[in-house]
């Protein structure tokens, strides 16, 4: 059991956030709080109107006398031995704010705030204002680090809070908070943060994708590799090197399945132009052209354009 000190334990909340990401195998953004609650025994998500209906009271009564908040509350249900995560669904609760609030309440549970204090809820009704503020601070650190780890944001080289809002599905206020954290000066990277970044390797992996510009959800992150200049004169067939392009001399990334050179876009096989473009193929990050259809490709991080489950199916290398 951890005693609640007069000063909130930011390091504890940070470490527990990265432990949570390991425990729940979080490797992709945005992090889905609903899926995590669904697969966690004894955790249940309820909205204020549902709780109000169960108790036979108004939503206003729930927010004023039970939650003491218009955002959310984690309640331990002694009779059912389960944690209820109560979330307000009023008009002010946009998706990004709800996402933060859910993880804030998960933070209270995962940080053992309820168990350590032997309380059924974290409200000012049961705690001093100082205790309440400290626990709220820790839960916010937990939520922010799980949803948009400052170290992961730094690795991605986010430009502004809009990037965080897009990638992590946070509200403007939440994104601003994480941007401020990500751009502070730090003397070293904690080991648990380094490990978390390594677990996001597939999300962070750069690839080139053969699709139209408008296909991408986040076009602001797109770049294109510069094509390799053609030789003044193509190499004769008898002088051709296996798995190399005789038009530009490129020997990198050309395989038996390549119809086109990824460096200059020249055809490597007969009848290659019969393949429609764009074809949706995922190429290596160095490609300027698609090896299958010869179309120009866009370079982007894998996680910026594919869901985690899709990356087990795409034809990348």
C-alpha positions as CSV (number, residue, x, y, z in Angstrom):
1,X,0.0,0.0,0.0
2,X,1.3,3.4,-1.0
3,X,0.8,6.3,1.4
4,X,-0.6,9.5,-0.2
5,X,2.0,12.2,0.4
6,X,1.4,15.9,0.5
7,X,3.3,16.2,-2.8
8,X,1.9,14.2,-5.8
9,X,4.3,11.5,-7.1
10,X,4.8,12.4,-10.7
11,X,7.5,9.8,-11.2
12,X,5.3,7.0,-9.9
13,X,2.4,8.0,-12.2
14,X,4.8,8.2,-15.2
15,X,6.3,4.8,-14.5
16,X,2.9,3.2,-14.0
17,X,1.7,4.7,-17.3
18,X,4.5,2.9,-19.1
19,X,3.9,-0.3,-17.1
20,X,0.2,0.0,-18.2
21,X,1.2,0.2,-21.8
22,X,3.3,-2.9,-21.4
23,X,0.5,-4.8,-19.5
24,X,-2.0,-3.9,-22.2
25,X,0.3,-4.4,-25.1
26,X,-0.2,-0.9,-26.4
27,X,1.8,-0.4,-29.6
28,X,-0.3,1.9,-31.8
29,X,-2.0,5.3,-31.8
30,X,-4.6,6.4,-31.0
31,X,-5.0,4.3,-27.8
32,X,-8.5,2.9,-27.5
33,X,-9.9,3.2,-23.9
34,X,-13.1,1.4,-24.8
35,X,-11.3,-1.8,-26.0
36,X,-9.2,-1.8,-22.9
37,X,-12.2,-1.6,-20.6
38,X,-14.0,-4.2,-22.6
39,X,-11.3,-6.8,-22.1
40,X,-10.5,-6.0,-18.5
41,X,-12.5,-8.1,-16.0
42,X,-14.3,-6.1,-13.3
43,X,-14.1,-2.8,-15.2
44,X,-17.3,-1.4,-16.7
45,X,-18.0,1.8,-18.6
46,X,-21.2,3.6,-17.9
47,X,-22.6,7.0,-18.9
48,X,-24.3,9.3,-16.6
49,X,-27.7,8.8,-18.2
50,X,-27.3,5.0,-17.7
51,X,-26.5,5.4,-14.0
52,X,-29.3,7.9,-13.6
53,X,-31.7,5.4,-15.0
54,X,-30.5,2.6,-12.8
55,X,-30.8,4.8,-9.6
56,X,-34.1,6.4,-10.7
57,X,-32.6,9.9,-10.5
58,X,-31.8,12.7,-12.9
59,X,-28.5,13.1,-14.7
60,X,-28.0,16.4,-12.9
61,X,-28.4,14.6,-9.5
62,X,-25.7,12.1,-10.6
63,X,-23.3,14.8,-11.6
64,X,-23.9,17.0,-8.6
65,X,-24.4,14.5,-5.7
66,X,-22.6,11.3,-6.9
67,X,-19.8,12.4,-9.2
68,X,-19.3,15.9,-7.9
69,X,-18.1,16.5,-11.5
70,X,-19.4,17.0,-15.0
71,X,-16.6,14.9,-16.5
72,X,-16.2,11.5,-14.9
73,X,-15.7,9.3,-11.9
74,X,-14.3,5.9,-11.0
75,X,-16.4,4.1,-8.4
76,X,-15.7,0.8,-6.7
77,X,-18.9,-1.2,-6.5
78,X,-18.5,-3.3,-3.4
79,X,-21.6,-5.5,-4.0
80,X,-20.4,-6.6,-7.5
81,X,-16.7,-6.3,-6.8
82,X,-16.1,-4.2,-9.9
83,X,-15.0,-0.7,-10.9
84,X,-17.5,1.4,-12.7
85,X,-16.1,4.2,-14.9
86,X,-18.8,6.8,-15.1
87,X,-18.5,9.3,-17.9
88,X,-20.7,12.4,-18.6
89,X,-22.1,12.5,-22.1
90,X,-23.2,16.2,-22.1
91,X,-22.7,18.4,-25.2
92,X,-19.3,19.7,-23.9
93,X,-17.8,16.2,-23.8
94,X,-16.2,15.9,-27.3
95,X,-14.5,12.7,-28.3
96,X,-11.0,13.8,-27.4
97,X,-12.1,15.0,-24.0
98,X,-14.0,11.8,-23.3
99,X,-10.9,9.8,-24.3
100,X,-8.8,11.8,-21.8
101,X,-11.5,11.5,-19.0
102,X,-11.8,7.7,-19.4
103,X,-8.0,7.3,-19.1
104,X,-7.9,9.7,-16.2
105,X,-10.4,7.5,-14.3
106,X,-8.6,4.4,-15.4
107,X,-5.5,6.0,-13.9
108,X,-7.2,6.3,-10.5
109,X,-7.9,2.6,-10.6
110,X,-4.5,1.5,-12.0
111,X,-2.6,3.7,-9.6
112,X,-4.4,2.1,-6.7
113,X,-5.8,5.4,-5.5
114,X,-9.1,3.8,-4.4
115,X,-7.4,0.8,-2.7
116,X,-4.7,2.7,-1.0
117,X,-7.2,5.2,0.5
118,X,-9.8,2.5,1.1
119,X,-12.4,4.7,-0.7
120,X,-15.1,3.8,-3.1
121,X,-14.6,7.0,-5.2
122,X,-12.1,9.9,-5.5
123,X,-14.2,13.0,-4.7
124,X,-13.9,16.0,-2.3
125,X,-16.6,14.4,-0.3
126,X,-14.2,11.7,1.0
127,X,-10.9,13.6,0.7
128,X,-9.3,16.8,1.8
129,X,-8.8,19.3,-1.0
130,X,-5.0,18.7,-0.9
131,X,-5.4,14.9,-1.2
132,X,-7.9,15.3,-4.0
133,X,-5.7,17.6,-6.0
134,X,-2.7,15.3,-5.6
135,X,-4.6,12.3,-6.8
136,X,-6.0,14.3,-9.7
137,X,-2.6,15.4,-10.7
138,X,-1.2,11.9,-10.8
139,X,-4.2,10.6,-12.8
140,X,-3.7,13.4,-15.3
141,X,0.0,12.5,-15.7
142,X,-1.0,8.8,-16.2
143,X,-3.7,9.7,-18.8
144,X,-1.5,12.0,-20.8
145,X,1.5,9.6,-20.9
146,X,-0.7,6.7,-22.0
147,X,-2.6,8.7,-24.7
148,X,0.4,10.7,-26.0
149,X,3.7,9.8,-24.4
150,X,5.9,12.9,-24.5
151,X,8.8,10.7,-25.5
152,X,6.9,9.1,-28.3
153,X,5.8,12.5,-29.5
154,X,9.5,13.7,-29.4
155,X,10.6,10.7,-31.4
156,X,7.9,11.3,-34.1
157,X,9.1,15.0,-34.3
158,X,5.6,16.4,-34.0
159,X,5.6,20.1,-35.1
160,X,2.7,21.5,-33.1
161,X,-0.3,20.5,-30.9
162,X,-2.4,19.9,-34.1
163,X,-0.2,16.9,-34.9
164,X,-0.9,15.4,-31.5
165,X,-4.6,16.1,-31.8
166,X,-4.7,14.3,-35.2
167,X,-2.6,11.3,-34.2
168,X,-3.8,10.8,-30.7
169,X,-7.4,11.9,-31.1
170,X,-7.2,14.4,-28.3
171,X,-9.1,17.6,-27.7
172,X,-7.3,20.9,-28.3
173,X,-6.7,21.4,-24.6
174,X,-5.3,17.9,-24.1
175,X,-3.1,18.2,-27.2
176,X,-1.7,21.6,-26.0
177,X,-0.9,20.0,-22.6
178,X,1.0,17.1,-24.2
179,X,2.8,19.4,-26.7
180,X,4.1,21.5,-23.8
181,X,5.4,18.3,-22.1
182,X,7.0,17.0,-25.3
183,X,8.9,20.2,-26.0
184,X,10.4,20.7,-22.5
185,X,14.1,20.2,-22.1
186,X,15.2,16.8,-20.7
187,X,18.7,15.7,-19.8
188,X,18.1,11.9,-20.6
189,X,15.5,9.5,-21.8
190,X,14.2,7.1,-19.1
191,X,14.7,3.4,-19.7
192,X,11.0,2.7,-19.6
193,X,10.3,5.3,-22.3
194,X,13.0,3.9,-24.5
195,X,11.4,0.4,-24.2
196,X,8.0,1.9,-25.0
197,X,9.3,3.5,-28.1
198,X,10.8,0.2,-29.2
199,X,7.4,-1.5,-28.8
200,X,6.0,1.1,-31.2
201,X,8.5,0.1,-33.9
202,X,5.9,-1.1,-36.4
203,X,3.8,2.0,-35.9
204,X,6.9,4.2,-36.4
205,X,8.3,2.2,-39.4
206,X,8.6,4.3,-42.5
207,X,7.2,2.9,-45.7
208,X,6.2,4.1,-49.2
209,X,2.6,3.6,-50.2
210,X,1.2,3.5,-53.8
211,X,-2.0,5.5,-53.4
212,X,-3.5,8.7,-54.5
213,X,-2.8,11.8,-52.3
214,X,-6.4,12.1,-51.2
215,X,-6.4,8.5,-49.9
216,X,-4.3,9.4,-46.9
217,X,-6.0,10.6,-43.7
218,X,-3.0,12.7,-42.7
219,X,-1.5,14.1,-45.9
220,X,0.5,16.7,-44.0
221,X,2.9,13.9,-43.0
222,X,3.5,12.8,-46.6
223,X,6.9,13.2,-48.4
224,X,8.2,11.8,-51.6
225,X,11.7,10.4,-52.4
226,X,13.6,12.0,-55.3
227,X,13.8,9.8,-58.4
228,X,17.2,8.7,-59.6
229,X,18.3,10.2,-62.9
230,X,18.4,8.0,-65.9
231,X,21.7,7.0,-67.5
232,X,22.6,8.8,-70.7
233,X,22.3,5.4,-72.4
234,X,20.7,2.2,-70.9
235,X,23.1,-0.6,-70.3
236,X,22.9,-3.3,-72.9
237,X,21.1,-6.5,-72.0
238,X,24.2,-8.6,-72.0
239,X,25.8,-6.2,-69.5
240,X,22.8,-6.1,-67.1
241,X,23.5,-7.0,-63.5
242,X,20.9,-9.4,-61.9
243,X,18.3,-7.5,-59.9
244,X,19.5,-4.2,-61.2
245,X,17.9,-1.5,-63.4
246,X,19.7,-1.0,-66.7
247,X,18.1,2.4,-67.1
248,X,19.5,4.1,-64.0
249,X,21.9,1.6,-62.6
250,X,20.0,1.1,-59.4
251,X,20.8,-2.2,-57.6
252,X,18.9,-1.4,-54.3
253,X,15.5,-2.8,-53.6
254,X,15.1,-4.6,-56.9
255,X,13.8,-8.2,-56.4
256,X,12.4,-11.0,-58.5
257,X,8.9,-9.7,-58.0
258,X,9.8,-6.1,-59.1
259,X,8.0,-5.0,-62.3
260,X,9.5,-1.5,-62.1
261,X,12.6,0.1,-60.7
262,X,11.8,1.7,-57.4
263,X,14.5,4.4,-58.1
264,X,13.6,5.7,-61.6
265,X,10.3,4.0,-62.4
266,X,11.5,2.2,-65.5
267,X,9.9,-1.1,-66.5
268,X,12.0,-4.2,-65.7
269,X,9.7,-6.8,-67.2
270,X,7.6,-7.0,-70.4
271,X,4.0,-5.9,-70.3
272,X,4.5,-4.2,-66.9
273,X,2.3,-1.2,-68.0
274,X,-0.8,-3.3,-68.0
275,X,-1.0,-3.1,-64.1
276,X,-3.3,-0.3,-62.9
277,X,-1.9,2.5,-60.9
278,X,-2.1,3.3,-58.0
279,X,-2.2,-0.3,-56.9
280,X,-2.1,0.1,-53.1
281,X,1.2,-1.8,-52.7
282,X,3.4,-1.0,-49.7
283,X,7.1,-0.6,-50.7
284,X,10.3,0.0,-48.8
285,X,10.9,3.5,-47.4
286,X,13.6,4.3,-50.0
287,X,11.3,3.8,-53.0
288,X,10.4,6.7,-55.3
289,X,8.2,4.5,-57.5
290,X,6.1,1.4,-56.9
291,X,7.8,-1.8,-57.7
292,X,4.5,-3.4,-58.8
293,X,2.8,-0.7,-61.0
294,X,5.5,1.9,-61.4
295,X,3.4,4.8,-60.0
296,X,4.9,7.5,-57.8
297,X,4.7,6.6,-54.1
298,X,4.3,8.6,-50.9
299,X,6.6,8.1,-47.9
300,X,5.0,8.0,-44.5
301,X,5.1,6.3,-41.1
302,X,3.1,3.0,-41.2
303,X,1.0,4.0,-38.2
304,X,-0.1,7.2,-39.9
305,X,-2.0,5.4,-42.6
306,X,-2.8,1.9,-41.4
307,X,-4.5,0.3,-38.4
308,X,-2.5,-2.1,-36.4
309,X,-4.4,-5.1,-37.7
310,X,-3.9,-4.0,-41.3
311,X,-0.1,-4.1,-41.0
312,X,-0.2,-7.9,-40.7
313,X,-1.9,-8.0,-44.1
314,X,-0.2,-5.3,-46.2
315,X,2.5,-6.3,-48.7
316,X,5.3,-4.3,-47.3
317,X,8.8,-5.7,-46.6
